[in-house]
């Protein structure tokens, strides 16, 4: 059985992500040396451990691996891991996070050369609502880039906030590029845009879980208004994601 570089790197990335999250959860006080970093990243580590463990389990199921949306979902998860690694390395650099960042970069870079990805591109998937989905991706990514860029330049932002802002700028730039590509050539860029919607949905879901876990783990007040606002914003990714996934599954 032929083993592709992307499969090796993606599995190692996912395994290291779960391991890193577990270490961070078990030894949070030792990993995060300031209260700000602890409050920013500890609830997120619990979420990452859950997401990573579920993804690792699904990767072992044959029915999941043979699904047409398996590769896009795995790629969206890799972008999610890359996002977290960028934020962690910037805010609280340690050896495990640096290794995770390098593995995630390698997994993402080897994606485009895989035969399975090229076959998905060759399907020429197009949707009658492609301009709507592309415009939504462009608008949201542009807003996030602007907000995060301002936060990076702010002298009042903490290292944790700046780490997240840097990850937003870098990954939302990818959303923007794929949104523009999807607008110009829907069939060729469908898969890339679909992956961005998966990644964005994971980030929104992670943030909603963060709002729920933060009071439980840190004893802070539940941010009801923030939760409602993010829940409403998340539908801009959840609904298109579901519709795009349905269209992929209906292909002959």
Beta strands, then each sheet from edge to edge (+ up, - down):
end
